[in-house]
Amino acid sequence: MHIHKYEKIWLIFGIGCLFVFLTVLGVSAFAKGNQPPSCLTTIDPEKVDQTPPFNKPGLVKTGNNEYQLNMVASAFAYTPAQVEIPKGAKVTINITTKDVIHGFEVVGTNINMMVEPGYVNSFTKTFDKTGEYTILCNEYCGAGHHMMTARIKVVD
Ligand code: CUA
């Protein structure tokens, strides 16, 4: 079969563009510490209080300078309401909800998760600076939505 010269050039150009596009997409998707949503872990929202690790919410040391922060959202509070994290700690936050959809935004950071009943969402972050961070619910969840906050203290 004979392929016309221009046809060949455009074919190569097209395939080249596809590779450039896929490379840009693949690299940018994970650049700047972006993480894909982790909606793969399920939980029975009726049994959050009995399901580890959410039966004992709080900070758990899992390794050298590594921690797990297990939190439960419910109308209209987070448990625990205040957490102290050692400076420099790498923390994996796991969160679920007992009732409706809530938000989990840590103001001034790139942590922003939707908390859905039946699912566990996770985000890993290293807290390099001491200070106080406010956790906010940014999904309207009812009458007490605007009061739904918690606090993270990063200490030396
Ligand atoms: Cu919880 Cu808004």
Backbone and ligand atoms as CSV (ligand in chain L), in Angstrom:
chain,resi,resn,atom,element,x,y,z
A,1,MET,N,N,0.850,-1.189,0.000
A,1,MET,CA,C,0.000,0.000,0.000
A,1,MET,C,C,0.891,1.246,0.000
A,2,HIS,N,N,0.506,2.214,-0.770
A,2,HIS,CA,C,1.285,3.432,-0.838
A,2,HIS,C,C,0.700,4.506,0.075
A,3,ILE,N,N,1.526,5.060,0.966
A,3,ILE,CA,C,1.072,6.165,1.821
A,3,ILE,C,C,1.683,7.449,1.306
A,4,HIS,N,N,0.851,8.412,1.105
A,4,HIS,CA,C,1.299,9.699,0.610
A,4,HIS,C,C,2.263,10.330,1.624
A,5,LYS,N,N,3.266,11.060,1.125
A,5,LYS,CA,C,4.311,11.636,1.972
A,5,LYS,C,C,3.736,12.515,3.081
A,6,TYR,N,N,2.788,13.409,2.737
A,6,TYR,CA,C,2.218,14.309,3.743
A,6,TYR,C,C,1.412,13.537,4.773
A,7,GLU,N,N,0.758,12.495,4.280
A,7,GLU,CA,C,-0.039,11.668,5.179
A,7,GLU,C,C,0.867,11.061,6.260
A,8,LYS,N,N,2.049,10.614,5.794
A,8,LYS,CA,C,3.012,10.000,6.706
A,8,LYS,C,C,3.492,11.015,7.742
A,9,ILE,N,N,3.803,12.227,7.269
A,9,ILE,CA,C,4.286,13.273,8.186
A,9,ILE,C,C,3.242,13.569,9.268
A,10,TRP,N,N,1.997,13.717,8.830
A,10,TRP,CA,C,0.942,14.046,9.802
A,10,TRP,C,C,0.656,12.896,10.744
A,11,LEU,N,N,0.810,11.692,10.254
A,11,LEU,CA,C,0.609,10.512,11.086
A,11,LEU,C,C,1.638,10.486,12.222
A,12,ILE,N,N,2.916,10.731,11.828
A,12,ILE,CA,C,4.002,10.756,12.831
A,12,ILE,C,C,3.777,11.903,13.816
A,13,PHE,N,N,3.371,13.055,13.285
A,13,PHE,CA,C,3.095,14.222,14.132
A,13,PHE,C,C,1.998,13.897,15.144
A,14,GLY,N,N,0.966,13.228,14.666
A,14,GLY,CA,C,-0.169,12.861,15.539
A,14,GLY,C,C,0.248,11.929,16.650
A,15,ILE,N,N,1.008,10.910,16.297
A,15,ILE,CA,C,1.458,9.940,17.297
A,15,ILE,C,C,2.396,10.623,18.302
A,16,GLY,N,N,3.275,11.507,17.786
A,16,GLY,CA,C,4.184,12.268,18.645
A,16,GLY,C,C,3.415,13.097,19.663
A,17,CYS,N,N,2.359,13.761,19.190
A,17,CYS,CA,C,1.525,14.587,20.076
A,17,CYS,C,C,0.905,13.742,21.184
A,18,LEU,N,N,0.475,12.569,20.835
A,18,LEU,CA,C,-0.153,11.662,21.790
A,18,LEU,C,C,0.830,11.322,22.917
A,19,PHE,N,N,2.079,11.037,22.523
A,19,PHE,CA,C,3.094,10.709,23.524
A,19,PHE,C,C,3.388,11.900,24.430
A,20,VAL,N,N,3.504,13.090,23.831
A,20,VAL,CA,C,3.758,14.289,24.627
A,20,VAL,C,C,2.614,14.497,25.615
A,21,PHE,N,N,1.396,14.359,25.132
A,21,PHE,CA,C,0.205,14.553,25.961
A,21,PHE,C,C,0.169,13.566,27.136
A,22,LEU,N,N,0.426,12.306,26.833
A,22,LEU,CA,C,0.388,11.282,27.879
A,22,LEU,C,C,1.486,11.492,28.920
A,23,THR,N,N,2.666,11.943,28.444
A,23,THR,CA,C,3.771,12.197,29.363
A,23,THR,C,C,3.434,13.353,30.297
A,24,VAL,N,N,2.909,14.440,29.722
A,24,VAL,CA,C,2.535,15.607,30.527
A,24,VAL,C,C,1.480,15.209,31.556
A,25,LEU,N,N,0.513,14.468,31.131
A,25,LEU,CA,C,-0.572,14.024,32.012
A,25,LEU,C,C,-0.026,13.149,33.137
A,26,GLY,N,N,0.815,12.204,32.757
A,26,GLY,CA,C,1.354,11.262,33.727
A,26,GLY,C,C,2.232,11.933,34.754
A,27,VAL,N,N,3.052,12.891,34.326
A,27,VAL,CA,C,3.958,13.568,35.250
A,27,VAL,C,C,3.182,14.543,36.133
A,28,SER,N,N,2.306,15.342,35.534
A,28,SER,CA,C,1.619,16.381,36.306
A,28,SER,C,C,0.632,15.799,37.304
A,29,ALA,N,N,0.110,14.617,37.022
A,29,ALA,CA,C,-0.862,14.021,37.938
A,29,ALA,C,C,-0.257,13.760,39.311
A,30,PHE,N,N,1.058,13.510,39.349
A,30,PHE,CA,C,1.686,13.178,40.629
A,30,PHE,C,C,2.685,14.228,41.088
A,31,ALA,N,N,2.787,15.334,40.333
A,31,ALA,CA,C,3.714,16.386,40.718
A,31,ALA,C,C,3.179,17.127,41.940
A,32,LYS,N,N,4.034,17.835,42.631
A,32,LYS,CA,C,3.687,18.647,43.794
A,32,LYS,C,C,2.975,17.835,44.876
A,33,GLY,N,N,3.244,16.554,44.937
A,33,GLY,CA,C,2.671,15.737,46.004
A,33,GLY,C,C,1.181,15.495,45.879
A,34,ASN,N,N,0.607,15.711,44.703
A,34,ASN,CA,C,-0.803,15.375,44.515
A,34,ASN,C,C,-1.001,13.887,44.694
A,35,GLN,N,N,-2.119,13.527,45.310
A,35,GLN,CA,C,-2.408,12.116,45.489
A,35,GLN,C,C,-3.782,11.813,44.909
A,36,PRO,N,N,-3.922,10.666,44.272
A,36,PRO,CA,C,-5.245,10.325,43.757
A,36,PRO,C,C,-6.196,10.061,44.923
A,37,PRO,N,N,-7.495,10.311,44.752
A,37,PRO,CA,C,-8.414,10.067,45.846
A,37,PRO,C,C,-8.403,8.590,46.246
A,38,SER,N,N,-8.439,8.351,47.548
A,38,SER,CA,C,-8.267,6.981,48.016
A,38,SER,C,C,-9.600,6.428,48.521
A,39,CYS,N,N,-10.541,6.266,47.642
A,39,CYS,CA,C,-11.885,5.820,48.030
A,39,CYS,C,C,-12.006,4.309,47.952
A,40,LEU,N,N,-10.953,3.601,48.272
A,40,LEU,CA,C,-10.977,2.162,48.084
A,40,LEU,C,C,-11.261,1.406,49.370
A,41,THR,N,N,-11.020,2.052,50.519
A,41,THR,CA,C,-11.264,1.378,51.780
A,41,THR,C,C,-12.698,1.645,52.214
A,42,THR,N,N,-13.444,0.589,52.461
A,42,THR,CA,C,-14.829,0.767,52.880
A,42,THR,C,C,-14.977,0.419,54.361
A,43,ILE,N,N,-16.044,0.926,54.947
A,43,ILE,CA,C,-16.314,0.712,56.370
A,43,ILE,C,C,-17.830,0.808,56.553
A,44,ASP,N,N,-18.362,0.048,57.512
A,44,ASP,CA,C,-19.787,0.148,57.809
A,44,ASP,C,C,-20.014,1.391,58.676
A,45,PRO,N,N,-20.690,2.420,58.151
A,45,PRO,CA,C,-20.824,3.671,58.907
A,45,PRO,C,C,-21.566,3.493,60.237
A,46,GLU,N,N,-22.353,2.446,60.349
A,46,GLU,CA,C,-23.091,2.178,61.592
A,46,GLU,C,C,-22.164,1.615,62.674
A,47,LYS,N,N,-21.020,1.062,62.220
A,47,LYS,CA,C,-20.150,0.366,63.178
A,47,LYS,C,C,-18.771,1.008,63.304
A,48,VAL,N,N,-18.696,2.324,63.011
A,48,VAL,CA,C,-17.407,3.023,63.086
A,48,VAL,C,C,-16.797,2.900,64.477
A,49,ASP,N,N,-17.629,3.050,65.522
A,49,ASP,CA,C,-17.134,3.013,66.904
A,49,ASP,C,C,-16.554,1.656,67.300
A,50,GLN,N,N,-16.946,0.619,66.582
A,50,GLN,CA,C,-16.448,-0.723,66.918
A,50,GLN,C,C,-15.346,-1.178,65.963
A,51,THR,N,N,-15.085,-0.401,64.890
A,51,THR,CA,C,-14.148,-0.838,63.865
A,51,THR,C,C,-12.769,-0.229,64.070
A,52,PRO,N,N,-11.730,-1.070,64.289
A,52,PRO,CA,C,-10.371,-0.523,64.365
A,52,PRO,C,C,-9.976,0.082,63.014
A,53,PRO,N,N,-9.176,1.146,62.978
A,53,PRO,CA,C,-8.613,1.850,64.139
A,53,PRO,C,C,-9.548,2.923,64.697
A,54,PHE,N,N,-10.767,3.026,64.155
A,54,PHE,CA,C,-11.632,4.153,64.535
A,54,PHE,C,C,-12.334,3.948,65.872
A,55,ASN,N,N,-12.172,2.739,66.463
A,55,ASN,CA,C,-12.710,2.538,67.809
A,55,ASN,C,C,-11.870,3.287,68.837
A,56,LYS,N,N,-10.610,3.590,68.454
A,56,LYS,CA,C,-9.753,4.408,69.326
A,56,LYS,C,C,-9.150,5.531,68.495
A,57,PRO,N,N,-9.924,6.575,68.205
A,57,PRO,CA,C,-9.393,7.652,67.351
A,57,PRO,C,C,-8.218,8.358,68.019
A,58,GLY,N,N,-7.298,8.852,67.208
A,58,GLY,CA,C,-6.158,9.578,67.745
A,58,GLY,C,C,-4.888,9.267,66.982
A,59,LEU,N,N,-3.781,9.742,67.551
A,59,LEU,CA,C,-2.479,9.595,66.905
A,59,LEU,C,C,-1.809,8.298,67.352
A,60,VAL,N,N,-1.312,7.522,66.391
A,60,VAL,CA,C,-0.636,6.261,66.689
A,60,VAL,C,C,0.730,6.282,66.010
A,61,LYS,N,N,1.764,5.945,66.775
A,61,LYS,CA,C,3.107,5.894,66.200
A,61,LYS,C,C,3.264,4.586,65.430
A,62,THR,N,N,3.690,4.684,64.171
A,62,THR,CA,C,3.802,3.471,63.352
A,62,THR,C,C,5.238,3.182,62.958
A,63,GLY,N,N,6.138,4.127,63.219
A,63,GLY,CA,C,7.533,3.924,62.842
A,63,GLY,C,C,8.366,5.084,63.322
A,64,ASN,N,N,9.630,5.099,62.900
A,64,ASN,CA,C,10.534,6.170,63.268
A,64,ASN,C,C,10.048,7.471,62.635
A,65,ASN,N,N,9.455,8.336,63.463
A,65,ASN,CA,C,8.938,9.621,62.970
A,65,ASN,C,C,7.721,9.482,62.047
A,66,GLU,N,N,7.085,8.316,62.072
A,66,GLU,CA,C,5.892,8.104,61.252
A,66,GLU,C,C,4.695,7.806,62.137
A,67,TYR,N,N,3.595,8.428,61.768
A,67,TYR,CA,C,2.389,8.294,62.582
A,67,TYR,C,C,1.160,8.072,61.709
A,68,GLN,N,N,0.128,7.548,62.382
A,68,GLN,CA,C,-1.179,7.454,61.769
A,68,GLN,C,C,-2.111,8.306,62.611
A,69,LEU,N,N,-2.873,9.151,61.972
A,69,LEU,CA,C,-3.864,9.933,62.712
A,69,LEU,C,C,-5.245,9.471,62.266
A,70,ASN,N,N,-5.925,8.758,63.142
A,70,ASN,CA,C,-7.239,8.221,62.814
A,70,ASN,C,C,-8.306,9.146,63.383
A,71,MET,N,N,-9.149,9.665,62.516
A,71,MET,CA,C,-10.161,10.623,62.956
A,71,MET,C,C,-11.545,10.214,62.487
A,72,VAL,N,N,-12.528,10.574,63.303
A,72,VAL,CA,C,-13.925,10.296,62.966
A,72,VAL,C,C,-14.671,11.619,62.881
A,73,ALA,N,N,-15.383,11.814,61.788
A,73,ALA,CA,C,-16.229,12.991,61.639
A,73,ALA,C,C,-17.668,12.579,61.916
A,74,SER,N,N,-18.403,13.462,62.581
A,74,SER,CA,C,-19.832,13.243,62.783
A,74,SER,C,C,-20.452,14.620,62.996
A,75,ALA,N,N,-21.747,14.712,62.816
A,75,ALA,CA,C,-22.399,16.008,62.986
A,75,ALA,C,C,-22.366,16.401,64.459
A,76,PHE,N,N,-21.712,17.429,64.845
A,76,PHE,CA,C,-20.931,18.410,64.079
A,76,PHE,C,C,-19.559,18.561,64.725
A,77,ALA,N,N,-18.796,17.487,64.729
A,77,ALA,CA,C,-17.493,17.528,65.388
A,77,ALA,C,C,-16.554,16.489,64.790
A,78,TYR,N,N,-15.277,16.677,65.108
A,78,TYR,CA,C,-14.271,15.658,64.780
A,78,TYR,C,C,-13.782,15.049,66.088
A,79,THR,N,N,-13.494,13.758,66.045
A,79,THR,CA,C,-12.874,13.090,67.186
A,79,THR,C,C,-11.533,12.538,66.733
A,80,PRO,N,N,-10.413,12.874,67.385
A,80,PRO,CA,C,-10.312,13.842,68.488
A,80,PRO,C,C,-10.447,15.281,67.993
A,81,ALA,N,N,-10.794,16.189,68.925
A,81,ALA,CA,C,-10.998,17.590,68.561
A,81,ALA,C,C,-9.685,18.357,68.530
A,82,GLN,N,N,-8.673,17.794,69.188
A,82,GLN,CA,C,-7.359,18.440,69.193
A,82,GLN,C,C,-6.265,17.382,69.185
A,83,VAL,N,N,-5.255,17.593,68.353
A,83,VAL,CA,C,-4.160,16.626,68.247
A,83,VAL,C,C,-2.833,17.362,68.315
A,84,GLU,N,N,-1.870,16.760,69.006
A,84,GLU,CA,C,-0.513,17.295,68.995
A,84,GLU,C,C,0.365,16.378,68.165
A,85,ILE,N,N,1.072,16.986,67.215
A,85,ILE,CA,C,1.941,16.221,66.325
A,85,ILE,C,C,3.368,16.725,66.494
A,86,PRO,N,N,4.342,15.819,66.689
A,86,PRO,CA,C,5.735,16.269,66.790
A,86,PRO,C,C,6.212,16.833,65.447
A,87,LYS,N,N,6.974,17.926,65.524
A,87,LYS,CA,C,7.497,18.572,64.324
A,87,LYS,C,C,8.325,17.580,63.506
A,88,GLY,N,N,8.119,17.601,62.188
A,88,GLY,CA,C,8.869,16.733,61.290
A,88,GLY,C,C,8.241,15.366,61.088
A,89,ALA,N,N,7.147,15.105,61.766
A,89,ALA,CA,C,6.515,13.791,61.664
A,89,ALA,C,C,5.792,13.631,60.336
A,90,LYS,N,N,5.903,12.407,59.809
A,90,LYS,CA,C,5.165,12.066,58.593
A,90,LYS,C,C,3.873,11.382,59.042
A,91,VAL,N,N,2.764,12.034,58.750
A,91,VAL,CA,C,1.490,11.578,59.294
A,91,VAL,C,C,0.535,11.151,58.184
A,92,THR,N,N,-0.004,9.946,58.322
A,92,THR,CA,C,-1.068,9.515,57.420
A,92,THR,C,C,-2.391,9.699,58.143
A,93,ILE,N,N,-3.181,10.624,57.621
A,93,ILE,CA,C,-4.476,10.901,58.233
A,93,ILE,C,C,-5.509,9.971,57.598
A,94,ASN,N,N,-6.213,9.218,58.436
A,94,ASN,CA,C,-7.321,8.391,57.963
A,94,ASN,C,C,-8.590,8.957,58.554
A,95,ILE,N,N,-9.586,9.189,57.711
A,95,ILE,CA,C,-10.823,9.765,58.228
A,95,ILE,C,C,-12.046,9.092,57.629
A,96,THR,N,N,-13.046,8.948,58.481
A,96,THR,CA,C,-14.336,8.437,58.011
A,96,THR,C,C,-15.438,9.171,58.758
A,97,THR,N,N,-16.679,8.948,58.370
A,97,THR,CA,C,-17.802,9.621,59.011
A,97,THR,C,C,-18.850,8.617,59.477
A,98,LYS,N,N,-19.527,8.982,60.574
A,98,LYS,CA,C,-20.551,8.101,61.122
A,98,LYS,C,C,-21.925,8.395,60.535
A,99,ASP,N,N,-22.069,9.591,59.920
A,99,ASP,CA,C,-23.411,9.952,59.467
A,99,ASP,C,C,-23.436,10.477,58.030
A,100,VAL,N,N,-23.339,11.791,57.874
A,100,VAL,CA,C,-23.487,12.363,56.526
A,100,VAL,C,C,-22.127,12.715,55.933
A,101,ILE,N,N,-22.132,13.285,54.744
A,101,ILE,CA,C,-20.892,13.733,54.113
A,101,ILE,C,C,-20.357,14.966,54.837
A,102,HIS,N,N,-19.080,14.922,55.167
A,102,HIS,CA,C,-18.411,16.078,55.743
A,102,HIS,C,C,-17.189,16.414,54.896
A,103,GLY,N,N,-16.581,17.548,55.220
A,103,GLY,CA,C,-15.320,17.913,54.581
A,103,GLY,C,C,-14.198,17.796,55.595
A,104,PHE,N,N,-12.971,17.788,55.087
A,104,PHE,CA,C,-11.800,17.780,55.973
A,104,PHE,C,C,-10.729,18.606,55.303
A,105,GLU,N,N,-10.698,19.882,55.662
A,105,GLU,CA,C,-9.706,20.780,55.084
A,105,GLU,C,C,-8.806,21.271,56.203
A,106,VAL,N,N,-7.482,21.156,55.989
A,106,VAL,CA,C,-6.557,21.728,56.950
A,106,VAL,C,C,-6.089,23.047,56.365
A,107,VAL,N,N,-6.547,24.146,56.970
A,107,VAL,CA,C,-6.331,25.486,56.429
A,107,VAL,C,C,-4.838,25.775,56.299
A,108,GLY,N,N,-4.443,26.280,55.134
A,108,GLY,CA,C,-3.057,26.650,54.901
A,108,GLY,C,C,-2.199,25.500,54.400
A,109,THR,N,N,-2.810,24.331,54.145
A,109,THR,CA,C,-2.076,23.194,53.590
A,109,THR,C,C,-2.826,22.695,52.348
A,110,ASN,N,N,-2.268,21.666,51.710
A,110,ASN,CA,C,-2.967,21.091,50.550
A,110,ASN,C,C,-3.843,19.907,50.966
A,111,ILE,N,N,-4.109,19.773,52.256
A,111,ILE,CA,C,-4.988,18.686,52.722
A,111,ILE,C,C,-6.437,19.132,52.579
A,112,ASN,N,N,-7.171,18.428,51.743
A,112,ASN,CA,C,-8.572,18.751,51.516
A,112,ASN,C,C,-9.270,17.485,51.038
A,113,MET,N,N,-10.057,16.890,51.927
A,113,MET,CA,C,-10.694,15.620,51.578
A,113,MET,C,C,-12.199,15.728,51.767
A,114,MET,N,N,-12.919,14.937,50.980
A,114,MET,CA,C,-14.340,14.784,51.229
A,114,MET,C,C,-14.493,13.510,52.055
A,115,VAL,N,N,-15.303,13.581,53.082
A,115,VAL,CA,C,-15.476,12.425,53.968
A,115,VAL,C,C,-16.868,11.854,53.735
A,116,GLU,N,N,-16.903,10.648,53.174
A,116,GLU,CA,C,-18.184,10.060,52.794
A,116,GLU,C,C,-18.500,8.861,53.674
A,117,PRO,N,N,-19.774,8.713,54.075
A,117,PRO,CA,C,-20.139,7.545,54.870
A,117,PRO,C,C,-19.856,6.255,54.097
A,118,GLY,N,N,-19.248,5.299,54.765
A,118,GLY,CA,C,-18.956,4.024,54.109
A,118,GLY,C,C,-17.546,3.931,53.572
A,119,TYR,N,N,-16.821,5.062,53.593
A,119,TYR,CA,C,-15.463,5.061,53.038
A,119,TYR,C,C,-14.453,5.638,54.021
A,120,VAL,N,N,-13.200,5.208,53.850
A,120,VAL,CA,C,-12.096,5.797,54.602
A,120,VAL,C,C,-11.247,6.573,53.609
A,121,ASN,N,N,-10.982,7.837,53.913
A,121,ASN,CA,C,-10.099,8.627,53.072
A,121,ASN,C,C,-8.784,8.865,53.784
A,122,SER,N,N,-7.705,8.876,53.006
A,122,SER,CA,C,-6.383,9.024,53.600
A,122,SER,C,C,-5.568,10.080,52.876
A,123,PHE,N,N,-4.682,10.705,53.643
A,123,PHE,CA,C,-3.764,11.698,53.077
A,123,PHE,C,C,-2.501,11.680,53.917
A,124,THR,N,N,-1.344,11.634,53.254
A,124,THR,CA,C,-0.084,11.599,53.992
A,124,THR,C,C,0.637,12.931,53.840
A,125,LYS,N,N,1.076,13.470,54.975
A,125,LYS,CA,C,1.781,14.746,54.948
A,125,LYS,C,C,2.843,14.796,56.036
A,126,THR,N,N,3.947,15.465,55.723
A,126,THR,CA,C,4.980,15.702,56.724
A,126,THR,C,C,4.801,17.118,57.265
A,127,PHE,N,N,4.672,17.223,58.574
A,127,PHE,CA,C,4.493,18.532,59.202
A,127,PHE,C,C,5.851,19.084,59.635
A,128,ASP,N,N,6.393,20.001,58.814
A,128,ASP,CA,C,7.749,20.500,59.018
A,128,ASP,C,C,7.827,21.730,59.927
A,129,LYS,N,N,6.708,22.437,60.057
A,129,LYS,CA,C,6.731,23.697,60.800
A,129,LYS,C,C,5.860,23.609,62.043
A,130,THR,N,N,6.371,24.177,63.140
A,130,THR,CA,C,5.536,24.205,64.341
A,130,THR,C,C,4.430,25.240,64.147
A,131,GLY,N,N,3.361,25.046,64.870
A,131,GLY,CA,C,2.260,25.991,64.778
A,131,GLY,C,C,0.929,25.294,64.935
A,132,GLU,N,N,-0.131,26.098,64.792
A,132,GLU,CA,C,-1.477,25.561,64.942
A,132,GLU,C,C,-2.196,25.567,63.610
A,133,TYR,N,N,-2.852,24.484,63.332
A,133,TYR,CA,C,-3.638,24.368,62.102
A,133,TYR,C,C,-5.097,24.129,62.457
A,134,THR,N,N,-5.972,24.749,61.696
A,134,THR,CA,C,-7.402,24.544,61.917
A,134,THR,C,C,-7.938,23.562,60.880
A,135,ILE,N,N,-8.692,22.589,61.375
A,135,ILE,CA,C,-9.386,21.658,60.479
A,135,ILE,C,C,-10.815,22.174,60.328
A,136,LEU,N,N,-11.249,22.292,59.099
A,136,LEU,CA,C,-12.574,22.828,58.814
A,136,LEU,C,C,-13.405,21.831,58.034
A,137,CYS,N,N,-14.710,21.831,58.298
A,137,CYS,CA,C,-15.630,21.072,57.465
A,137,CYS,C,C,-16.095,22.001,56.348
A,138,ASN,N,N,-15.796,21.626,55.121
A,138,ASN,CA,C,-16.187,22.499,54.005
A,138,ASN,C,C,-17.277,21.883,53.123
A,139,GLU,N,N,-18.001,20.911,53.693
A,139,GLU,CA,C,-19.178,20.374,52.998
A,139,GLU,C,C,-20.369,20.662,53.909
A,140,TYR,N,N,-21.404,21.310,53.376
A,140,TYR,CA,C,-22.543,21.632,54.227
A,140,TYR,C,C,-23.168,20.346,54.772
A,141,CYS,N,N,-23.254,20.234,56.114
A,141,CYS,CA,C,-23.698,18.981,56.706
A,141,CYS,C,C,-24.855,19.154,57.678
A,142,GLY,N,N,-25.358,20.369,57.817
A,142,GLY,CA,C,-26.502,20.576,58.693
A,142,GLY,C,C,-26.365,21.833,59.526
A,143,ALA,N,N,-27.228,21.960,60.547
A,143,ALA,CA,C,-27.348,23.195,61.331
A,143,ALA,C,C,-26.043,23.606,62.003
A,144,GLY,N,N,-25.211,22.647,62.400
A,144,GLY,CA,C,-23.991,22.992,63.126
A,144,GLY,C,C,-22.753,23.007,62.256
A,145,HIS,N,N,-22.957,22.988,60.942
A,145,HIS,CA,C,-21.839,22.901,59.994
A,145,HIS,C,C,-20.752,23.941,60.258
A,146,HIS,N,N,-21.178,25.187,60.494
A,146,HIS,CA,C,-20.207,26.280,60.640
A,146,HIS,C,C,-19.392,26.165,61.925
A,147,MET,N,N,-19.835,25.298,62.853
A,147,MET,CA,C,-19.087,25.154,64.100
A,147,MET,C,C,-18.185,23.921,64.088
A,148,MET,N,N,-18.184,23.221,62.967
A,148,MET,CA,C,-17.476,21.941,62.922
A,148,MET,C,C,-15.999,22.170,62.602
A,149,THR,N,N,-15.188,22.198,63.653
A,149,THR,CA,C,-13.750,22.421,63.484
A,149,THR,C,C,-12.975,21.518,64.449
A,150,ALA,N,N,-11.687,21.415,64.180
A,150,ALA,CA,C,-10.769,20.749,65.102
A,150,ALA,C,C,-9.419,21.423,64.922
A,151,ARG,N,N,-8.439,20.983,65.713
A,151,ARG,CA,C,-7.166,21.696,65.730
A,151,ARG,C,C,-5.993,20.722,65.728
A,152,ILE,N,N,-5.001,21.056,64.928
A,152,ILE,CA,C,-3.752,20.288,64.961
A,152,ILE,C,C,-2.665,21.226,65.465
A,153,LYS,N,N,-1.940,20.768,66.494
A,153,LYS,CA,C,-0.811,21.550,67.002
A,153,LYS,C,C,0.456,20.810,66.648
A,154,VAL,N,N,1.356,21.469,65.931
A,154,VAL,CA,C,2.650,20.865,65.633
A,154,VAL,C,C,3.648,21.435,66.629
A,155,VAL,N,N,4.225,20.540,67.434
A,155,VAL,CA,C,5.076,20.992,68.535
A,155,VAL,C,C,6.505,20.450,68.404
A,156,ASP,N,N,7.455,21.171,69.016
A,156,ASP,CA,C,8.867,20.754,68.993
A,156,ASP,C,C,9.110,19.544,69.882
L,1,CUA,CU1,CU,-19.535,18.683,58.747
L,1,CUA,CU2,CU,-20.095,20.632,57.455
